[in-house]
């Protein structure tokens, strides 16, 4: 007789298995190729990419590329793994729907860099922001539900980081880097630092 606490359940199919980052990256590569060859518009690409990185199971990934040809991916670091945005003696604003890298480096050197992640597509449950401000100003808006881990140092600088827990299931954003004779602000609300509207 089977114990009531050990009731057997139906075995999971491959589609029921939880998706890995590698599974999502393979789908992202198919979407990138479809965008480059004109099979997807930029809006369709952004929508499908967001669905990809919000998928929990392998089965949820299947319909995203069902109408697209497969691509042969080369071994090595995926394009979404790293990204860098620089503002040197200038003001740069990045916002709207864009794909952040799993490791995104933001540098402000004698300039201002304003980055809004609230509508960005985040590749995975956890990303790292490396923020560096040297005689500059760097402002980042993170999603309101994000869990922010603050590992930023400062030397003769101003730093204000809204760390702590966000909503359950929200992304984890690890913030590293250094402010030297500069300013770094990481905030959840636009009103905190007057981020200009970015269409």
C-alpha positions in Angstrom: 0.0 0.0 0.0 1.3 3.4 -0.9 1.8 5.9 1.8 -0.4 9.0 1.4 2.7 11.1 1.7 4.4 9.3 -1.2 1.7 9.5 -3.8 3.3 8.9 -7.2 2.8 11.5 -9.9 2.9 11.4 -13.7 6.5 11.7 -15.0 7.4 15.1 -16.5 7.8 15.3 -20.2 10.6 17.3 -21.8 8.3 20.2 -22.4 7.4 20.3 -18.6 11.1 20.6 -17.6 12.2 24.0 -16.3 14.2 26.0 -19.0 17.8 26.9 -18.4 19.6 30.1 -19.4 21.2 28.1 -22.2 17.7 27.1 -23.5 16.7 30.7 -23.5 19.9 31.8 -25.2 19.3 29.3 -28.0 15.8 30.8 -28.6 17.3 34.3 -28.4 19.8 33.4 -31.2 17.0 32.2 -33.5 15.2 35.5 -32.8 18.3 37.6 -33.5 18.8 35.8 -36.9 15.1 36.3 -37.7 15.4 40.0 -37.0 18.6 40.3 -39.1 17.0 38.6 -42.1 13.7 40.6 -41.9 11.5 37.8 -40.7 10.7 39.7 -37.6 10.1 43.4 -37.1 12.0 45.1 -34.2 8.7 45.2 -32.2 8.0 41.5 -32.7 11.6 40.7 -31.8 11.4 42.7 -28.6 8.1 41.1 -27.6 9.3 37.6 -28.3 12.6 38.2 -26.6 10.8 39.4 -23.5 8.6 36.2 -23.6 11.7 34.1 -24.0 13.4 35.4 -20.8 10.1 35.3 -18.9 9.6 31.6 -19.8 9.8 29.1 -17.0 9.5 25.8 -18.9 10.9 24.4 -22.1 7.3 24.1 -23.4 6.8 27.8 -23.0 9.7 28.4 -25.3 8.5 26.2 -28.2 5.8 28.5 -29.7 8.1 31.5 -29.6 10.1 30.2 -32.6 7.6 27.7 -34.1 7.3 29.8 -37.3 11.0 30.5 -37.6 13.9 28.5 -39.1 16.5 27.1 -36.7 20.0 28.5 -36.7 23.3 26.9 -36.1 24.9 28.5 -33.1 28.7 28.5 -32.6 30.1 27.7 -29.2 31.2 30.6 -27.2 29.8 33.5 -25.3 26.3 34.6 -26.5 26.0 38.2 -27.8 23.6 39.0 -24.9 26.2 38.0 -22.3 28.0 41.4 -22.2 27.2 44.9 -23.2 28.8 48.3 -22.5 27.5 51.8 -22.6 29.8 54.8 -22.3 29.4 58.5 -21.9 32.8 60.4 -22.3 32.6 64.2 -22.2 29.0 63.8 -23.3 25.4 63.1 -22.2 24.0 59.7 -23.1 20.4 58.5 -22.4 19.4 54.9 -22.9 15.8 53.9 -22.3 12.7 52.3 -23.8 12.7 48.7 -25.0 16.3 47.4 -25.3 18.1 44.3 -24.5 20.5 44.6 -21.5 23.5 42.2 -21.3 23.7 39.6 -18.6 26.8 41.7 -17.5 26.3 45.3 -18.5 29.0 47.9 -17.9 28.0 51.5 -17.6 30.8 54.2 -17.7 30.4 57.9 -17.2 33.7 59.8 -17.6 33.5 63.6 -17.5 29.9 63.2 -18.7 26.4 62.1 -17.8 24.9 58.6 -18.5 21.2 58.0 -17.8 19.9 54.5 -18.2 16.3 53.3 -17.7 16.0 49.6 -17.1 12.2 49.7 -16.3 11.2 48.7 -19.9 14.4 46.8 -20.8 14.4 43.1 -21.6 16.6 41.5 -19.0 18.3 38.2 -20.2 17.7 36.0 -17.2 16.7 36.1 -13.6 19.9 37.8 -12.5 22.1 40.4 -14.2 25.2 42.3 -13.1 25.5 46.1 -13.6 29.1 47.3 -13.4 28.8 51.1 -12.9 31.8 53.4 -13.0 31.7 57.2 -12.6 34.9 59.2 -12.9 34.3 62.9 -12.6 30.8 62.2 -14.1 27.2 61.4 -13.2 25.6 58.0 -13.7 21.9 57.5 -13.0 20.1 54.1 -13.4 16.4 53.4 -12.9 15.8 49.8 -12.1 12.4 48.0 -12.3 10.3 48.5 -9.2 10.1 44.8 -8.5 13.9 44.3 -8.7 16.0 42.9 -5.9 19.1 45.1 -5.8 22.4 43.9 -4.4 24.6 46.9 -3.7 28.4 46.3 -4.0 29.4 49.8 -5.2 32.4 51.6 -3.8 33.0 55.4 -3.6 36.0 57.7 -3.3 35.4 61.4 -2.9 32.0 60.8 -4.5 28.2 60.7 -4.0 26.4 57.4 -4.1 22.7 56.8 -3.6 21.4 53.2 -4.2 17.9 52.0 -3.6 18.9 48.4 -2.7 17.0 45.7 -0.9 14.2 43.3 -1.8 11.7 43.9 -4.6 8.6 41.9 -5.3 8.6 38.1 -5.3 9.7 36.8 -8.6 11.4 40.0 -9.6 14.8 40.2 -11.3 18.0 40.2 -9.2 20.3 43.1 -10.2 23.8 43.0 -8.7 25.4 46.4 -8.8 29.2 46.6 -8.7 31.7 49.3 -9.6 33.2 52.5 -8.3 32.4 56.2 -8.1 35.5 58.4 -8.1 35.0 62.2 -7.9 31.6 61.5 -9.4 28.0 60.6 -8.6 26.1 57.3 -8.9 22.4 57.0 -8.3 20.4 53.8 -8.6 16.7 54.3 -8.0 13.3 52.7 -8.6 11.2 55.8 -9.1 11.5 58.4 -11.9 10.7 61.1 -9.5 13.8 60.3 -7.5 16.1 61.8 -10.0 14.0 63.4 -12.8 14.8 60.9 -15.6 13.9 62.5 -18.9 11.1 60.8 -20.8 12.5 58.4 -23.3 10.0 57.4 -26.0 
